[in-house]
Amino acid sequence: MTSSFDITKFEYLKASGDLPSPKGVALAVMRALQHDDCSTGELARIIKTDPAFVGRIVKAANGVAGFNRRAVASVQDAILVLGMRAVRTLALGFSLLSEYRNGVSREFDYPRYWSGCLAQALAMQAIAHHTRAGALEDMFCLGLLARVGELALATLYPAEYDTLQRRRRAEPATAIARLEHELFAISHGELGGAMLADWGLPKVFCVAAEFAEHPERAGHEPGSRSDVLTRSLQMAACMAALFVAPETERAQYLPRLIELGGTLDLPPALVGEISDGVAREWQAWGPLLDVETPDIPSFEVLAAQAADMRAREIEMAAAPDATETIVLHEAQPGASRPLGVLVVHDDAETRSLIRRVLEVAGHDVREAREGRRALECVLESPPQLLIVDRDLADGDGLEFVRNLRQTKIGRGLYVLMLMRAGDDDRLIEAFENGADDFVHTPVSPKILAARLRAAQRVINLQEELERDREEVRRFAAELAVSNRRLQEMALTDSLTGFPNRRYAMERVAQEWSTASRTRRPLSAMVVDVDEFKRFNDNFGHDTGDTILRQVANSLKTALRAQDVVARTGGDEFLVICPDTHLDAALACAERVRFAVEAGGHASAGGRVTVSIGVATREAGMNDAEALVKRADQALYQAKNKGRNRITTTQTARPAPLVPPRGTH
């Protein structure tokens, strides 16, 4: 399936230079991945320059790891779990979120847009876990970026976009795509699909983003991967719309969400599990991205609200000419909230009696004559209390309850069974098969009301316990995010943004192990700012901090992509050079020395320079510490010889450990 619009329109918009585009670390990541030889270490080094992105990519990897994989704690592990392509796309998405939190358009709700995109990403990932539409990491990326066309139109044409939104309110029956074509000659779906294609996402993702609102227009073969992917994105968008909708409007999305789940062979109970899980993940992600994620009621609560709304619609349709009478009852202290109750009985008179007792107590009541219909009602909109007859017209009430208890929704229901008096064996059997309480038939209104009050106490306690559990889960999620942030902070120097000494020693040990295993060369250099104490003493620590930041920038510029740099002391830096012989390391060190000297670090006390000691791994060294110590000894000689120079104690390049594959 190809795009439905003329690509020249997109090329014109792209040429304007105003389309949303990546910045900063995201741009560096995308450029690095344009080269086929980009390594995991190189990519990790780029990512670690942005601590915020570090936390986000580790969180994203753990979202995938949650589906039967081990937990992820480092950037390297995150890259391995997600894959280079997903890292590239995530960098793009997170960059857009950071750069386009606000804009000129007054009618475009930027916070709600990004909150919805995050919910859509998590929903897409959770849905794909069941539909197998694609790799989970790719599904998160697709969900996050699928609506980028809306952001692009609001960014390119803010005034016209405001006009569009006003016309939408005035003409609710007019399709949004039609209005967009009138104003912009392109719809947000078409523009979004073209942007994803331009950023290098797979064609099937781009088509899904373009046709997510109307999958039937994509022309996919029903049941094909492309069709399932597009419909999964449509369902994820509906779930996201429910999450960001005003509290009073959320329930109206539920029937549509269940309907979309049905197109993917996801039963209502499973849709509820997915929705509740996504809501929890959404809450955990919110603080990490600084995105607003309000509390979302459980699927069961939303289902009950949707059922109430539908019941009111039916009542209004049944009596359109009747005058609606609203009676407000003053809430009593300690009064319990109304329960959602389903009454299952084949006798209409008995159902009517029970309904009257329940409605007088203020409960919301639905009825079912048969067990089959009752099961459908429970799955569509779970009640809190189920009143069921022991003997149903279409079968045994006990079997109905037993089957219901095997479902996740059914396990949480309070079941009140109607029993004939004087049959103790059948009563015991009812309790053994899942009944919580009983009422003898014929039903006594007073006894039934008393049983209801007891049931409501138990239900209220269960709901309170679930709220406490949810609070604990939310706290645990926030704590996990905080711990990961603290872990990254513990390995990062706050002044320069470089990794600190702790990270440096762990990393050089890892590189030593790799070099020993592969018999590839490994070099290191220790860089020290000349006469740094004099700058601090004469001009103050603020000047010293400025000098260190300037030297750090020069190091970034002069070092190669595969080199790892860390601040290991007050004015000292360690550079690890994997797969590098001594002569190549000396050449790299000279670039560093020259970059610092020529960097314009002028001050009242003279120009800033550095001395550098260089060493390479050789047979006589026992471990990584020996390599660093040899480089430190060379630095000491450089200082003694007059500073602003490079020194090594190894006077000749050692013989290669393996035949070299190329020159540096």
C-alpha positions as CSV (number, residue, x, y, z in Angstrom):
1,M,0.0,0.0,0.0
2,T,1.4,3.4,-1.0
3,S,0.7,6.8,0.5
4,S,-2.5,8.5,-0.7
5,F,-1.1,12.0,-1.3
6,D,1.4,13.7,-3.6
7,I,4.9,13.5,-2.0
8,T,5.8,16.8,-3.6
9,K,3.7,18.6,-1.0
10,F,5.8,17.0,1.8
11,E,9.0,17.9,0.0
12,Y,7.9,21.5,-0.2
13,L,7.2,21.5,3.6
14,K,10.5,19.8,4.3
15,A,12.3,22.4,2.2
16,S,10.8,25.2,4.4
17,G,13.1,24.0,7.2
18,D,10.3,24.4,9.8
19,L,9.2,20.8,10.2
20,P,9.9,19.4,13.7
21,S,13.3,17.8,13.7
22,P,15.8,16.2,16.2
23,K,18.3,18.3,18.1
24,G,21.3,17.7,20.4
25,V,22.1,14.2,21.4
26,A,19.3,12.8,19.2
27,L,20.9,14.4,16.2
28,A,24.3,13.0,17.2
29,V,22.8,9.5,17.6
30,M,21.2,9.6,14.2
31,R,24.4,10.8,12.5
32,A,26.5,8.2,14.2
33,L,24.1,5.4,13.1
34,Q,24.4,6.5,9.5
35,H,27.8,4.7,9.6
36,D,27.7,1.0,9.4
37,D,30.6,0.6,11.7
38,C,29.1,2.5,14.6
39,S,29.7,0.4,17.7
40,T,27.7,-0.1,20.9
41,G,30.4,1.6,22.9
42,E,30.4,4.7,20.7
43,L,26.6,5.0,20.8
44,A,26.7,4.6,24.6
45,R,29.3,7.4,24.9
46,I,27.1,9.8,22.9
47,I,24.0,8.9,24.9
48,K,25.7,9.3,28.3
49,T,26.3,13.0,27.6
50,D,22.6,13.5,28.3
51,P,21.7,12.1,31.7
52,A,18.0,12.6,31.0
53,F,18.1,10.5,27.9
54,V,20.1,7.8,29.8
55,G,17.2,7.4,32.2
56,R,14.6,7.3,29.5
57,I,16.3,4.7,27.3
58,V,17.0,2.5,30.3
59,K,13.3,2.8,31.3
60,A,12.3,2.0,27.7
61,A,14.5,-1.1,27.7
62,N,13.0,-2.2,31.0
63,G,9.6,-1.8,29.5
64,V,10.6,-4.5,27.0
65,A,12.5,-6.5,29.7
66,G,9.2,-6.7,31.7
67,F,8.0,-9.2,29.1
68,N,10.0,-12.1,30.4
69,R,13.5,-10.6,30.0
70,R,16.1,-9.7,32.7
71,A,16.1,-6.2,34.1
72,V,18.3,-3.6,32.4
73,A,20.6,-1.3,34.4
74,S,23.1,0.2,32.0
75,V,23.1,2.1,28.7
76,Q,25.0,-0.7,26.9
77,D,22.5,-3.3,28.1
78,A,19.7,-1.0,27.0
79,I,21.1,-0.7,23.5
80,L,21.5,-4.4,23.2
81,V,17.9,-5.0,24.3
82,L,16.4,-2.3,22.1
83,G,18.6,-2.6,19.1
84,M,20.2,0.3,17.2
85,R,17.1,1.1,15.1
86,A,14.9,1.5,18.1
87,V,17.5,3.6,20.0
88,R,17.6,5.9,16.9
89,T,13.9,6.3,16.9
90,L,13.6,6.7,20.6
91,A,16.3,9.4,20.5
92,L,14.2,11.2,17.8
93,G,11.0,10.9,19.8
94,F,12.5,12.1,23.1
95,S,14.2,15.0,21.3
96,L,10.9,16.2,19.8
97,L,9.3,15.9,23.2
98,S,12.0,18.1,24.8
99,E,12.1,20.6,21.9
100,Y,8.4,21.0,21.2
101,R,6.8,21.1,24.7
102,N,5.3,24.4,23.8
103,G,4.6,26.4,20.7
104,V,2.9,29.3,19.1
105,S,-0.5,27.7,18.4
106,R,-3.0,28.7,21.1
107,E,-5.5,25.9,20.2
108,F,-3.0,23.0,20.2
109,D,-2.8,21.5,23.7
110,Y,0.9,20.6,23.9
111,P,0.9,18.9,27.3
112,R,-2.2,16.8,26.4
113,Y,-0.6,15.9,23.1
114,W,2.6,14.5,24.7
115,S,0.7,12.9,27.5
116,G,-1.4,11.1,24.8
117,C,1.7,10.1,22.7
118,L,3.3,8.5,25.8
119,A,0.0,6.6,26.6
120,Q,-0.2,5.5,22.9
121,A,3.4,4.3,22.9
122,L,2.8,2.2,26.1
123,A,-0.6,0.9,24.8
124,M,0.9,0.0,21.4
125,Q,3.6,-2.0,23.2
126,A,1.2,-3.8,25.5
127,I,-1.3,-4.6,22.6
128,A,1.5,-5.9,20.4
129,H,2.5,-8.3,23.2
130,H,-0.7,-10.1,22.4
131,T,-1.2,-9.4,18.7
132,R,2.4,-10.1,17.8
133,A,2.2,-7.2,15.3
134,G,5.9,-6.4,15.7
135,A,8.9,-6.2,18.1
136,L,7.9,-4.5,21.3
137,E,10.6,-1.9,21.2
138,D,9.5,-0.9,17.7
139,M,5.9,-0.7,18.8
140,F,6.8,1.7,21.6
141,C,8.6,3.9,19.1
142,L,5.7,3.8,16.6
143,G,3.1,4.7,19.2
144,L,5.2,7.6,20.4
145,L,5.7,9.1,16.9
146,A,2.5,8.1,15.1
147,R,0.7,11.4,15.7
148,V,3.7,13.7,14.8
149,G,1.7,15.0,11.8
150,E,-0.6,16.9,14.3
151,L,2.5,18.6,15.9
152,A,3.9,19.4,12.5
153,L,0.8,21.2,11.3
154,A,0.5,23.2,14.5
155,T,4.2,24.1,14.2
156,L,4.1,25.0,10.5
157,Y,0.8,26.8,10.4
158,P,-0.1,28.0,14.0
159,A,-2.7,30.6,12.9
160,E,-4.4,28.3,10.4
161,Y,-4.3,25.5,13.0
162,D,-6.2,27.6,15.5
163,T,-8.8,28.3,12.8
164,L,-9.0,24.6,12.1
165,Q,-9.8,23.9,15.8
166,R,-12.5,26.6,15.9
167,R,-14.1,25.2,12.8
168,R,-14.0,21.7,14.3
169,R,-16.0,22.9,17.2
170,A,-18.5,24.7,14.9
171,E,-18.7,21.8,12.4
172,P,-18.4,18.6,14.5
173,A,-19.9,16.5,11.7
174,T,-17.1,17.5,9.2
175,A,-14.2,15.0,9.0
176,I,-10.9,16.5,10.3
177,A,-9.0,15.3,7.2
178,R,-11.4,17.3,5.0
179,L,-10.8,20.4,7.0
180,E,-7.0,19.9,6.9
181,H,-7.0,19.4,3.2
182,E,-8.9,22.7,2.8
183,L,-6.5,24.6,4.9
184,F,-3.2,22.8,4.4
185,A,-3.6,20.6,1.3
186,I,-2.5,17.7,3.4
187,S,-3.9,15.8,6.4
188,H,-2.1,15.1,9.7
189,G,-2.0,11.4,8.9
190,E,-0.5,11.9,5.5
191,L,2.1,14.3,6.8
192,G,2.9,12.1,9.8
193,G,3.4,9.0,7.6
194,A,5.7,11.0,5.3
195,M,7.8,12.3,8.2
196,L,8.3,8.8,9.6
197,A,9.4,7.6,6.1
198,D,11.8,10.5,5.9
199,W,13.3,9.6,9.3
200,G,13.9,6.0,8.1
201,L,11.1,4.0,9.8
202,P,9.9,0.9,8.0
203,K,7.3,1.5,5.3
204,V,4.7,-0.7,7.1
205,F,5.0,1.7,10.2
206,C,4.6,4.8,8.0
207,V,1.4,3.4,6.4
208,A,0.0,2.4,9.8
209,A,0.5,5.9,11.1
210,E,-1.2,7.4,8.0
211,F,-4.3,5.2,8.2
212,A,-4.5,4.5,11.9
213,E,-7.8,6.4,12.2
214,H,-9.4,4.5,9.2
215,P,-7.6,1.1,8.8
216,E,-10.2,0.0,6.2
217,R,-8.9,2.7,3.8
218,A,-5.4,1.2,3.8
219,G,-6.4,-1.7,1.6
220,H,-4.6,-4.3,3.7
221,E,-5.7,-7.9,3.5
222,P,-7.7,-8.7,6.6
223,G,-5.7,-10.5,9.2
224,S,-2.3,-9.7,7.5
225,R,0.5,-8.3,9.6
226,S,0.0,-4.8,8.1
227,D,-3.7,-4.9,8.9
228,V,-3.1,-6.1,12.5
229,L,-0.4,-3.4,13.0
230,T,-2.7,-0.6,11.8
231,R,-5.7,-1.8,13.9
232,S,-3.4,-2.2,16.9
233,L,-2.3,1.4,16.5
234,Q,-6.0,2.5,16.2
235,M,-6.8,0.7,19.4
236,A,-3.7,2.2,21.1
237,A,-4.9,5.7,20.0
238,C,-8.4,5.1,21.5
239,M,-6.9,4.0,24.8
240,A,-4.7,7.1,24.9
241,A,-7.7,9.3,24.1
242,L,-9.5,7.7,27.1
243,F,-6.5,8.4,29.4
244,V,-6.2,12.1,28.5
245,A,-9.9,12.8,28.3
246,P,-11.6,14.8,31.1
247,E,-12.6,12.7,34.0
248,T,-16.4,13.0,33.2
249,E,-15.8,11.9,29.5
250,R,-13.5,8.8,29.9
251,A,-16.3,6.2,30.2
252,Q,-17.7,7.1,26.8
253,Y,-14.5,5.7,25.1
254,L,-14.9,2.3,26.7
255,P,-17.4,0.7,24.3
256,R,-15.3,1.8,21.4
257,L,-12.2,0.4,23.0
258,I,-13.8,-3.0,23.6
259,E,-15.1,-3.0,20.0
260,L,-11.6,-2.3,18.7
261,G,-10.2,-5.1,20.9
262,G,-12.7,-7.4,19.3
263,T,-11.3,-6.7,15.9
264,L,-8.0,-8.0,17.2
265,D,-9.6,-11.0,18.9
266,L,-8.9,-9.5,22.4
267,P,-11.8,-10.3,24.7
268,P,-13.1,-7.5,27.0
269,A,-11.5,-9.1,30.1
270,L,-8.1,-9.0,28.4
271,V,-8.7,-5.4,27.2
272,G,-9.3,-4.5,30.8
273,E,-6.0,-6.1,31.9
274,I,-4.1,-4.3,29.1
275,S,-5.7,-1.0,30.0
276,D,-4.9,-1.3,33.8
277,G,-1.3,-2.3,33.0
278,V,-0.8,0.6,30.6
279,A,-2.2,3.0,33.2
280,R,0.4,1.8,35.8
281,E,3.2,2.2,33.3
282,W,2.0,5.6,32.2
283,Q,2.1,6.7,35.8
284,A,5.7,5.5,36.2
285,W,6.8,7.1,32.9
286,G,5.3,10.5,33.6
287,P,7.9,11.9,36.1
288,L,10.7,10.6,33.9
289,L,9.5,12.6,30.9
290,D,8.0,15.5,32.9
291,V,4.6,14.6,31.3
292,E,1.3,15.0,33.1
293,T,-0.2,11.6,33.8
294,P,-3.4,11.9,36.0
295,D,-4.8,9.0,37.9
296,I,-6.9,6.7,35.8
297,P,-9.7,4.6,37.4
298,S,-9.5,0.8,37.0
299,F,-11.1,-0.7,33.9
300,E,-13.9,-2.1,36.1
301,V,-14.8,1.3,37.5
302,L,-14.8,2.7,33.9
303,A,-16.9,-0.2,32.8
304,A,-19.4,0.5,35.5
305,Q,-19.5,4.2,34.6
306,A,-20.0,3.3,30.9
307,A,-22.9,1.0,31.9
308,D,-24.6,3.7,33.9
309,M,-24.2,6.1,31.0
310,R,-25.7,3.6,28.6
311,A,-28.6,2.9,31.0
312,R,-29.4,6.6,31.2
313,E,-29.4,6.8,27.4
314,I,-31.8,3.9,27.2
315,E,-34.1,5.4,29.7
316,M,-34.2,8.7,27.9
317,A,-34.8,7.0,24.6
318,A,-37.7,5.0,26.1
319,A,-39.4,8.0,27.4
320,P,-38.4,11.0,25.2
321,D,-41.4,13.1,26.1
322,A,-41.2,12.5,29.8
323,T,-40.1,15.3,32.1
324,E,-36.8,14.3,33.8
325,T,-37.0,14.6,37.5
326,I,-33.8,14.8,39.5
327,V,-33.9,14.3,43.2
328,L,-30.8,15.2,45.2
329,H,-30.2,13.2,48.4
330,E,-28.0,14.9,50.9
331,A,-25.0,12.6,51.6
332,Q,-25.0,11.1,55.1
333,P,-21.8,10.9,57.1
334,G,-20.1,7.5,56.4
335,A,-22.6,6.7,53.7
336,S,-21.3,4.0,51.2
337,R,-21.1,4.6,47.5
338,P,-23.7,2.9,45.3
339,L,-22.8,-0.6,44.0
340,G,-23.1,-1.9,40.5
341,V,-25.3,-5.0,40.8
342,L,-26.3,-7.7,38.3
343,V,-29.3,-9.8,39.1
344,V,-29.5,-13.2,37.4
345,H,-32.9,-15.0,37.7
346,D,-35.3,-16.5,35.2
347,D,-38.4,-15.2,37.0
348,A,-39.3,-11.6,36.1
349,E,-41.3,-11.0,39.3
350,T,-38.4,-12.0,41.5
351,R,-36.1,-9.8,39.5
352,S,-38.5,-6.9,39.9
353,L,-38.7,-7.4,43.7
354,I,-34.9,-7.5,44.1
355,R,-34.5,-4.5,41.8
356,R,-36.9,-2.4,44.0
357,V,-34.9,-3.3,47.1
358,L,-31.6,-2.4,45.5
359,E,-32.8,0.8,43.9
360,V,-34.3,2.0,47.2
361,A,-30.8,1.5,48.7
362,G,-29.4,3.6,45.8
363,H,-27.6,0.9,43.9
364,D,-27.3,0.6,40.1
365,V,-29.1,-2.5,38.9
366,R,-28.9,-4.6,35.7
367,E,-30.8,-7.8,35.0
368,A,-30.2,-11.0,33.1
369,R,-32.5,-14.0,32.6
370,E,-30.0,-16.6,31.6
371,G,-26.4,-17.5,32.6
372,R,-25.1,-16.9,29.0
373,R,-26.3,-13.4,28.9
374,A,-25.2,-12.7,32.5
375,L,-21.6,-13.8,31.5
376,E,-21.7,-11.3,28.6
377,C,-22.8,-8.6,30.9
378,V,-20.0,-9.3,33.4
379,L,-17.4,-9.2,30.7
380,E,-18.7,-6.1,29.1
381,S,-19.2,-4.1,32.3
382,P,-18.2,-6.0,35.5
383,P,-20.5,-5.4,38.4
384,Q,-19.4,-5.3,42.0
385,L,-22.1,-7.6,43.3
386,L,-23.7,-10.5,41.6
387,I,-27.1,-11.9,42.8
388,V,-27.7,-15.3,41.1
389,D,-30.3,-18.0,41.4
390,R,-29.1,-21.5,42.3
391,D,-31.3,-22.9,39.5
392,L,-31.2,-21.0,36.2
393,A,-33.4,-21.6,33.1
394,D,-30.4,-22.5,30.9
395,G,-28.4,-24.5,33.4
396,D,-26.9,-24.8,36.9
397,G,-26.3,-21.5,38.7
398,L,-23.3,-23.2,40.5
399,E,-21.7,-24.0,37.2
400,F,-22.1,-20.4,36.1
401,V,-20.4,-19.1,39.3
402,R,-17.7,-21.8,39.1
403,N,-16.8,-20.7,35.5
404,L,-17.0,-17.1,36.4
405,R,-14.5,-17.6,39.3
406,Q,-11.9,-18.9,36.8
407,T,-11.7,-15.5,35.1
408,K,-9.8,-12.5,36.5
409,I,-12.8,-10.3,36.6
410,G,-15.0,-13.0,38.2
411,R,-12.5,-13.7,41.0
412,G,-13.1,-10.2,42.4
413,L,-16.9,-10.2,42.4
414,Y,-19.1,-10.6,45.5
415,V,-21.6,-13.4,44.8
416,L,-24.9,-13.6,46.7
417,M,-26.7,-16.8,45.8
418,L,-30.5,-17.4,46.0
419,M,-31.3,-20.8,47.6
420,R,-34.4,-22.7,48.7
421,A,-34.6,-23.0,52.5
422,G,-33.9,-26.4,54.2
423,D,-31.3,-27.7,51.8
424,D,-28.1,-27.6,53.8
425,D,-26.1,-29.9,51.4
426,R,-26.8,-27.6,48.4
427,L,-25.9,-24.6,50.5
428,I,-22.5,-26.1,51.4
429,E,-22.0,-26.9,47.7
430,A,-22.7,-23.3,46.8
431,F,-20.0,-22.0,49.1
432,E,-17.6,-24.6,47.8
433,N,-18.2,-23.4,44.3
434,G,-17.6,-19.7,44.9
435,A,-20.6,-18.2,46.6
436,D,-19.9,-15.5,49.3
437,D,-23.3,-15.4,50.9
438,F,-26.9,-16.6,50.4
439,V,-30.5,-15.5,50.7
440,H,-33.4,-18.0,51.0
441,T,-36.2,-17.9,48.5
442,P,-38.9,-16.6,48.4
443,V,-36.9,-13.4,49.0
444,S,-37.6,-11.3,52.1
445,P,-36.9,-7.6,51.4
446,K,-35.6,-7.0,54.9
447,I,-33.3,-10.0,54.9
448,L,-32.0,-9.0,51.4
449,A,-31.4,-5.4,52.5
450,A,-29.4,-6.7,55.5
451,R,-27.3,-9.0,53.3
452,L,-26.7,-6.1,51.0
453,R,-25.3,-4.0,53.8
454,A,-22.9,-6.8,54.8
455,A,-21.8,-7.3,51.2
456,Q,-21.2,-3.6,50.8
457,R,-18.9,-3.6,53.9
458,V,-16.8,-6.4,52.4
459,I,-16.7,-4.8,48.9
460,N,-15.6,-1.4,50.4
461,L,-12.8,-3.2,52.3
462,Q,-11.7,-5.0,49.1
463,E,-11.6,-1.7,47.2
464,E,-9.7,0.0,49.9
465,L,-7.1,-2.8,50.0
466,E,-6.7,-2.6,46.2
467,R,-6.2,1.2,46.4
468,D,-3.5,0.6,49.0
469,R,-1.9,-2.0,46.8
470,E,-2.0,0.3,43.8
471,E,-0.3,3.0,45.9
472,V,2.4,0.6,46.9
473,R,2.9,-0.4,43.2
474,R,3.1,3.3,42.2
475,F,5.6,4.0,44.9
476,A,7.7,1.0,43.9
477,A,7.7,2.2,40.3
478,E,8.7,5.7,41.3
479,L,11.4,4.3,43.6
480,A,12.8,2.2,40.7
481,V,13.0,5.3,38.5
482,S,14.7,7.2,41.3
483,N,17.2,4.4,41.9
484,R,18.2,4.3,38.2
485,R,18.7,8.1,38.2
486,L,20.8,7.9,41.3
487,Q,22.9,5.1,39.8
488,E,23.6,7.3,36.7
489,M,24.4,10.3,38.9
490,A,26.8,8.2,40.9
491,L,28.8,7.5,37.8
492,T,28.7,11.0,36.3
493,D,30.8,14.1,37.1
494,S,28.4,17.0,37.5
495,L,30.8,19.8,36.4
496,T,31.9,18.4,33.0
497,G,29.2,15.8,32.3
498,F,31.9,13.2,31.8
499,P,31.8,9.8,33.6
500,N,33.6,10.0,37.0
501,R,36.6,8.0,38.4
502,R,34.4,5.1,39.6
503,Y,33.0,4.6,36.1
504,A,36.4,5.0,34.5
505,M,38.1,2.3,36.5
506,E,35.2,-0.1,35.9
507,R,35.3,0.7,32.2
508,V,39.1,0.3,31.8
509,A,38.8,-3.1,33.5
510,Q,36.1,-4.1,31.0
511,E,38.2,-2.9,28.0
512,W,41.3,-4.8,29.5
513,S,39.3,-8.0,29.7
514,T,38.1,-7.5,26.1
515,A,41.6,-6.8,24.8
516,S,43.0,-9.9,26.7
517,R,40.3,-12.1,25.2
518,T,40.6,-10.8,21.6
519,R,44.3,-10.0,21.7
520,R,43.6,-6.5,20.3
521,P,45.7,-3.5,21.4
522,L,44.6,-1.1,24.2
523,S,46.0,2.3,25.1
524,A,45.3,4.9,27.7
525,M,46.3,8.5,28.3
526,V,46.2,10.6,31.5
527,V,45.6,14.3,30.8
528,D,46.4,16.9,33.5
529,V,45.8,20.7,33.3
530,D,49.1,22.5,33.8
531,E,49.4,24.8,36.8
532,F,45.8,24.4,37.6
533,K,46.3,25.2,41.3
534,R,47.7,28.6,40.3
535,F,44.5,29.4,38.4
536,N,42.4,28.4,41.4
537,D,44.5,30.3,43.9
538,N,44.9,33.5,41.9
539,F,41.5,33.8,40.2
540,G,39.1,31.7,42.4
541,H,37.3,28.4,42.0
542,D,34.7,29.8,39.6
543,T,37.5,30.5,37.1
544,G,38.9,27.0,37.7
545,D,35.5,25.4,37.0
546,T,35.3,27.4,33.8
547,I,38.7,26.2,32.7
548,L,37.8,22.6,33.4
549,R,34.6,22.9,31.4
550,Q,36.6,24.4,28.5
551,V,39.2,21.7,28.6
552,A,36.4,19.1,28.7
553,N,34.9,20.6,25.5
554,S,38.3,20.5,23.8
555,L,38.6,16.8,24.7
556,K,35.3,16.1,23.2
557,T,36.3,17.8,20.0
558,A,39.7,16.2,19.6
559,L,39.0,12.6,20.7
560,R,37.7,9.9,18.4
561,A,34.3,8.3,18.5
562,Q,35.5,5.1,20.1
563,D,37.6,6.8,22.8
564,V,36.2,6.9,26.4
565,V,37.0,10.0,28.5
566,A,36.3,10.4,32.3
567,R,37.3,13.0,34.9
568,T,39.2,11.1,37.5
569,G,40.5,13.9,39.7
570,G,40.3,17.7,40.3
571,D,42.2,18.6,37.1
572,E,42.9,15.1,35.7
573,F,41.2,13.1,33.0
574,L,41.6,9.5,31.9
575,V,41.1,8.6,28.2
576,I,40.7,5.0,27.3
577,C,41.6,4.1,23.6
578,P,40.3,0.6,22.7
579,D,41.9,-1.1,19.7
580,T,44.7,1.5,19.5
581,H,48.4,1.0,19.2
582,L,50.9,3.4,20.9
583,D,51.6,5.5,17.8
584,A,47.9,6.0,17.1
585,A,47.4,6.9,20.8
586,L,50.3,9.4,20.6
587,A,48.8,11.0,17.5
588,C,45.4,11.3,19.3
589,A,47.1,12.8,22.4
590,E,48.8,15.4,20.2
591,R,45.4,16.4,18.8
592,V,44.1,16.8,22.4
593,R,47.1,18.9,23.5
594,F,46.9,21.2,20.4
595,A,43.1,21.6,20.8
596,V,43.5,22.7,24.4
597,E,46.3,25.1,23.6
598,A,44.6,26.6,20.6
599,G,41.2,26.7,22.1
600,G,41.4,30.3,23.2
601,H,41.4,29.7,26.9
602,A,43.0,33.0,27.6
603,S,43.1,34.3,31.2
604,A,45.0,36.9,33.2
605,G,47.4,34.2,34.2
606,G,48.3,32.9,30.7
607,R,47.1,30.4,28.2
608,V,45.7,27.0,29.5
609,T,47.7,23.9,28.5
610,V,47.8,20.3,29.4
611,S,50.4,17.6,29.9
612,I,49.6,14.0,28.7
613,G,51.1,10.7,29.6
614,V,50.5,7.8,27.2
615,A,50.8,4.1,27.6
616,T,49.8,1.0,25.7
617,R,49.0,-2.6,26.9
618,E,52.0,-4.9,26.7
619,A,52.9,-8.4,27.8
620,G,54.5,-7.4,31.1
621,M,51.4,-5.8,32.5
622,N,49.2,-7.8,34.8
623,D,45.9,-5.8,34.8
624,A,44.3,-2.5,33.8
625,E,45.6,-0.7,36.9
626,A,49.2,-1.4,35.6
627,L,48.3,0.3,32.3
628,V,46.9,3.4,34.0
629,K,49.9,3.5,36.3
630,R,52.3,3.4,33.3
631,A,50.4,6.3,31.7
632,D,50.5,8.2,35.0
633,Q,54.3,7.7,35.2
634,A,54.6,9.1,31.7
635,L,52.5,12.2,32.8
636,Y,54.9,12.8,35.7
637,Q,57.8,12.9,33.2
638,A,55.9,15.3,31.0
639,K,55.5,17.6,34.0
640,N,59.2,17.4,34.8
641,K,60.2,18.2,31.3
642,G,58.4,21.5,31.2
643,R,54.7,20.8,30.8
644,N,52.5,21.3,27.7
645,R,53.8,18.1,26.1
646,I,53.2,14.4,25.5
647,T,55.4,11.7,27.0
648,T,55.5,7.9,27.0
649,T,57.8,5.5,28.8
650,Q,57.5,3.0,26.0
651,T,60.0,4.2,23.4
652,A,58.9,2.0,20.5
653,R,55.7,0.7,19.3
654,P,55.3,-2.9,20.6
655,A,54.8,-5.8,18.2
656,P,51.1,-6.3,17.3
657,L,49.2,-8.8,19.4
658,V,47.5,-9.9,16.1
659,P,48.1,-8.9,12.6
660,P,46.5,-5.4,12.2
661,R,43.3,-5.1,10.2
662,G,44.0,-1.5,9.2
663,T,45.6,1.7,10.3
664,H,44.2,4.2,12.7
